[in-house]
C-alpha cells in the first residue's frame, strides 16, 4: 500500500450480548487502490493497552466491496467493554472502544445513548460529535441521512462543500462516504462506542420512496442507482447484515438492552408510499379530505 489505509477510521455496531461487529475500510489517498483482496488483521482486548487480548483474527478486504471489513467478533462476555484495532502490513489503525449488550433477562441500572441524523456535510461542522466521543455512551443511534447526495454547492454561508457532482453510481457514493468519514470528529464518535444505524432518503436520493425517484421518472433506471447506493451504505456501516446482492436490502433489526430497553431500527424508505403532495405541497387544513380518502382506500386494499 502506498500510504496509511485507515484514513476513514474504525467503527463498531449491532452489538449482541456475546458479539459485536467491527468495521473499517481501506482507502488509498495516494496511488491506485489494490485490485486484489488485502489481508487485514484485527484484535480485541479487554484493556486499552491491548495487553489482555480476548479475540483476534485475519479477514480479507475485497475490491468487490470497496475493501471494507465487517468482522463479527464473538464469544465475548455480556455487558462488557472492549478495545479493538486493525493492522495491514506496517500500518495500524487508531483504536476503537466498543461493548456487548447485557443479557436479555438482566436489569441494568441505566442506558446512556445518543441520537443523530441528517449530517449534511455542507451545512456545518460536526462539533456535537466531540461530546458524543467524550461522554462514554453505551450506544449511538443514527437514524438516517448519513450522507447527502447533492452536488458540490459552494456558497458564502457554507463552511465546507461536497466534492464532485451528485452521487448516482457506486464510485460516487463511495467517494462521498469517504469524504464524510475523513472528518475527525465523526471518526472519534464512531470509535467511542457501538452504533446502530439505519438510512433515510439522502443515502440514495432526496425524497425517493420505494422504487420511485424524486422526479417520478423511470423506476428501472432508479433501481440500478438504488442498488449502488445500498451497497455503498453497507460497505461503510458497522452492520450485522449480509451484503446486498441486488437493489434490495432488508435493514430492520432489534436490540434488547436487558430489561431496560428494546430498540427497534426500522426502514422508512424501501417500503414507503410515495408522498401524495410532495414536501411543499401538503397542507393539512386544505388537503385533509383528500388524505382521508387515500387512507380509506389503503384500508380497503389491505382487507
CORLIN-V177485 format. One line per field, one symbol per residue. phi: phi as a letter, one per 40 degrees, with the letter a starting at -180 (. if undefined). psi: psi as a letter, one per 40 degrees, with the letter a starting at -180 (. if undefined). burial: I if it has 24 or more other ideal C-beta (glycine too) atoms within 12 Angstrom, else O. A space follows every 10 residues. Layout:
# CORLIN-V177485
phi=???
psi=???
burial=???
This chain:
# CORLIN-V177485
phi=.cadcbccgb abafcbcbaa cbbaacbbcb gcccbbcbcb cbabbcbccf cbcbaaibbb cbccbgfcbb bccbgcccfb cbbaababfc bbcccbbaac ccccccbcca bbbbbaafcc dcciccdccc cdcccfccab bbbhgcbbcc cdacadcbca bccgcdcbbd dccdccdccc cccccccccc ccacbbbbbb cccbadgcaf bbcdcgcdcc cccccccccc ccddcbbcbc bcccbacbac bcabbbcfcc abbbcbbbbc bbccccbgcc ccbdccbdcc cccccccccc ccc
psi=ieahefeeai iiifiaeeii hhiihhiheh iiiieiihhh hiihieieef dgheiiahih hiddfffihh hghafiiifi iiiiiihhbe hhiiiihiii iiideigidi hhiihiifgh deeiifdded dddeefidih hheifdihei ihghidehdi iihaaiheid dddddddddd eehddddddd ediiihhiib deecihfihb ehideeahdd dddddddddd dddddeigig iiiieaeihh ehiihhgaed ihhhhihedd fiihhdeide ehhdddeddd dddddddddd dd.
burial=IOOIIIIIII IIIIIIIOII IIIIIIIIOO OOIOOOOIOI IIIIIOOOOI OOOIIOOOIO IOOOIIIIII IIIOOIIIII IIIIIIIIOO OOIIIIIIII IIOOOOOIOO IOIIOIIIII IIOOOIOOIO OIIOOOIIII IIIIIIIIII OOOOOOOOOO OIIOOIIIOI OIIIIIIIII IIIOIIIIII IIIIIIIIII IIIIIIIIII IIIOOOOOOO OIIOIIIIII IIIIIIIIII IOIIOOOOIO IOIOIIIIOI IOIOIOIOII OOOOOOOOOO OOOOOOOOOO OOOOOOOOOO OOO
